[in-house]
Amino acid sequence: MNTFLRDLRYGLRTLTRNPGFTAVAVLTIGIGIGASTTIFSWMRPMLLNPLPGATQVERIVAIENMAPDGEPITTSYLDFRDFRDNLKLVNLVTARVGNVFSVGDAPRTTQVWGEMVSGGFFDMLGIQPEAGRFFSAAERDDAQNAHAVVVISHSYWKNQYHSDRSAIGASLRINRTPFTIIGVAPEGFHGTCSGLDYEMWMPLTMYGQLTHTGTWILRDRNARYFMGMYARLAPSVSMEQARAEVQALANRMAVADADSNKGIGATVLPVWQSHFGTQSILLTPITILMGASGVVLLIVCANLANLLLARATGRLKEFSVRLAMGARPMRLIRQLLTETLLMAVAGSVCGLILANLLGASRSREAGNVATAARRAGPGIHHGAGIWRGDSCGTGSGAARVASQRQRDAEGRRAQREFGWAFAPIAWAAGDLRGGSGGGGASGCGIISEEFSDRTGHGSGLQAGRRGTGALRFLHG
């Protein structure tokens, strides 16, 4: 531990003596990590966590109607009822539609995003209310405009009611219709569309009252105004089995209601592949951005490796002197790894701050560094792994160079003093002294390749180059 602390102090002194190099290296790492983690934090809710707050999200699927040409289409309320009442391999089939609502008493109204959902919506997601309750059994029937109740989000409860539980039972006017607040959704749940923060949920049977269109839409099978359905797979049921059942039911509906459903099929998809939602619009461009950010990160790695390589070349005299005074190559490796570790830590902090700033547009808690770290954590660990690999490669390579230079000098001295007969002994002694350094270089041969070509001892590093290639792919 004392040796490590000395290495830290010496590394800090070395970096502060070269503020320009240190600033460029730290900013380079920060930009690479910040950009890649920001893109990853955008992609994560679409692919890895499309329904934040839901339990066993991998068992939740999307059910979509398909036009005769195979294109996805929206559904009607009567079609939703048939799926809800007749499917056996999926449970809690729900429908939803999102909209912007005018909340409050005129003229002081605000525009709030909300969802109209069927009664089993929250049960399908498997979430529990923060306060109050969700829709009761009586509020889940198909009676239109009979249940003027609303569930609000945790953030809306906090911002508008200061987390006061007396908000339960209060009246809230939505699109000029008074609703009663019955519950608060758990913190972190913002609805079914990634990137949109829904703040209230009303029964889907209130559609006519909220849109002022009357009751005909929920009674017309041709009125396909609803954005798709969700359901939870029954225990031990695979998605292929559920898809087959849904397709069979859609075929029967196409025959029974040929005037509206002729040729219309249905399928079951993972939620992140659903065609209705932000993921269908943003998935392709964000995937392209993720690939581009990966390329940028690799370029940043290469640039930083070149910077460290050039700096190590300028310190060869220092390394040679330290070796001549008895320092072991492994001691130099440890010192250089400590220096590059300091730069990696500083660059990671810089990248975290940059990711927090870049994510401010999509996160209501962008000013909270802890939240940014939680969301960008996997990307930070991924980026830090790459910097650790580069640090290991550069530090080991520089020490290997110094030890090879020292062996060259010992070989030439042996030739002068003892003749060619004893030169192999001196070379062997040099190899023994540098053995530990060789072990470090064998793990990072790519960084040392240029130096090994200069010294004429590159053949012993070929296996190391191959090993480092695999290591780079693992870290990358």
Buried (B, 14 or more C-beta within 10 A) or exposed (E): EEEEEEBBEEBBEBBEEEEEBBEBBBBBBBBBBBBBBBBBBBBBBBBEBBBBBBEEBEBBBBBBBBEEEEEBBBBBBBBBBBBBEEBEBBBBBBBBBBBEBBBBEEEEBEEBBBBBBBBBBBBBBBBEBBBBBBBEEEBBEBEBBEBBBBBBBBBBBBEBBEEEEEBBEEEBBBBEBEBEBBBBBBEEBBBBBBBBBBBBBBBBBBBBBBBEEEEEBBBBBEBBBBBBBBBBBBEEBEBEBBBEBBBEBBBEBBEEBEEBBEEBBBBBBBBBBBBBBBBBEBBEEBBEBBEEBBEBBBEBBEBBBEBBBEBBEEBBEBBBEBBEEEBBBBBBBBBBBBBBBBBBBBBBBBBBBBBBBBBEEBBEBBEEBEBBBEBBBBBBEBBBBBBBBBBBBBBBBBBBBBBBBBBBBBBEEBBEEEEEEEBEEBBEBBBEBBEBBBBBBBBBBBBBBBBBEEBEBBEBBEEBBEBBEEBBEEBE
